[in-house]
Amino acid sequence: MENRKRNVQLIIRVTEEERRLIEVKMKQVPTMNLSAFARKMLIDGYIVLVNFPEVKTHAGQLQRIGNSINQIAKRVNMTGNAYREDIAEIKRYMDEIWKTERKLLLYVKGLEN
């Protein structure tokens, strides 16, 4: 292997399903050479980083809001009455949901830090 241009060998292990997925992706490009495909993907492939703490924070806020709305729904079902305060509270929660949705969307688009 000393005389080869590429004399360093990398060995990876994959499952049968992963191998099938690799083959599907290889059919999308004009090569059936696994080494060339892997080299190109490893060197030029995209790296996608997802900031999960922001998404987790958002999901936690939505869960708390959902729990509060469920409590209001239980109270309405028990009493048979929807109180103005309950409706106002739900509207506040919905406003909060939309604000957090917009904030998360702007964050994902890279427009907000």
C-alpha positions as CSV (number, residue, x, y, z in Angstrom):
1,M,0.0,0.0,0.0
2,E,3.0,2.3,0.2
3,N,2.9,3.0,-3.6
4,R,-0.7,4.0,-3.5
5,K,-1.8,7.6,-3.5
6,R,-4.3,6.9,-0.8
7,N,-2.4,4.6,1.6
8,V,-4.4,5.1,4.8
9,Q,-7.3,2.7,5.2
10,L,-10.4,3.5,7.3
11,I,-12.7,0.7,8.3
12,I,-16.2,1.3,9.5
13,R,-18.9,-1.1,10.5
14,V,-22.6,-0.7,9.6
15,T,-25.8,-2.6,10.1
16,E,-27.6,-4.2,7.1
17,E,-30.1,-1.4,7.2
18,E,-27.4,1.3,7.2
19,R,-25.7,-0.4,4.3
20,R,-29.1,-0.4,2.4
21,L,-29.5,3.3,3.1
22,I,-26.0,4.0,1.9
23,E,-26.7,2.1,-1.3
24,V,-29.9,4.1,-1.8
25,K,-28.0,7.4,-1.4
26,M,-25.3,6.2,-3.8
27,K,-27.9,5.6,-6.5
28,Q,-28.6,9.4,-6.3
29,V,-25.1,10.3,-7.6
30,P,-23.2,9.1,-10.6
31,T,-20.9,6.6,-8.9
32,M,-21.1,3.0,-7.7
33,N,-17.7,3.2,-6.2
34,L,-18.3,3.0,-2.4
35,S,-14.8,4.3,-1.6
36,A,-15.2,7.4,-3.8
37,F,-18.7,8.0,-2.5
38,A,-17.6,7.7,1.2
39,R,-14.6,9.8,0.7
40,K,-16.7,12.6,-1.0
41,M,-19.3,12.5,1.8
42,L,-16.8,12.4,4.6
43,I,-14.8,15.3,3.2
44,D,-17.5,17.5,1.6
45,G,-20.7,16.3,3.3
46,Y,-22.8,18.7,5.3
47,I,-22.6,18.9,9.1
48,V,-25.9,19.8,10.6
49,L,-25.9,20.9,14.2
50,V,-29.2,21.2,15.9
51,N,-29.3,23.2,19.1
52,F,-31.5,20.9,21.2
53,P,-31.5,23.0,24.4
54,E,-33.6,25.6,22.6
55,V,-36.0,23.0,21.3
56,K,-36.2,21.3,24.7
57,T,-37.0,24.7,26.4
58,H,-39.7,25.4,23.8
59,A,-41.2,21.9,24.3
60,G,-41.2,22.4,28.1
61,Q,-43.0,25.7,27.8
62,L,-45.6,24.1,25.6
63,Q,-46.0,21.2,28.0
64,R,-46.6,23.6,30.9
65,I,-49.1,25.6,28.9
66,G,-50.9,22.4,27.8
67,N,-51.1,21.2,31.4
68,S,-52.7,24.5,32.5
69,I,-55.2,24.4,29.6
70,N,-56.1,20.8,30.6
71,Q,-56.8,21.9,34.2
72,I,-59.1,24.6,32.9
73,A,-60.9,22.0,30.6
74,K,-61.4,19.7,33.6
75,R,-62.9,22.5,35.6
76,V,-65.2,23.4,32.8
77,N,-66.3,19.7,32.4
78,M,-66.9,19.4,36.1
79,T,-68.9,22.6,36.5
80,G,-70.5,22.8,33.0
81,N,-69.4,26.5,33.0
82,A,-66.7,28.3,31.1
83,Y,-65.7,31.3,33.1
84,R,-64.5,34.5,31.5
85,E,-61.3,34.2,33.5
86,D,-60.7,30.8,32.1
87,I,-61.2,32.0,28.5
88,A,-58.9,35.0,29.1
89,E,-56.3,32.7,30.6
90,I,-56.5,30.4,27.6
91,K,-56.1,33.4,25.3
92,R,-53.0,34.4,27.3
93,Y,-51.6,30.9,26.9
94,M,-52.2,30.9,23.2
95,D,-50.5,34.3,22.9
96,E,-47.5,32.8,24.8
97,I,-47.5,29.8,22.5
98,W,-47.4,32.0,19.4
99,K,-44.6,34.1,20.9
100,T,-42.5,31.1,21.7
101,E,-43.2,29.6,18.3
102,R,-42.1,32.8,16.5
103,K,-39.0,33.1,18.7
104,L,-38.0,29.4,18.0
105,L,-38.6,29.9,14.3
106,L,-36.5,33.0,14.2
107,Y,-33.8,31.2,16.2
108,V,-33.8,28.2,13.8
109,K,-33.6,30.6,10.8
110,G,-30.6,32.2,12.5
111,L,-32.2,35.6,12.9
112,E,-32.1,35.6,16.7
113,N,-29.5,34.6,19.2
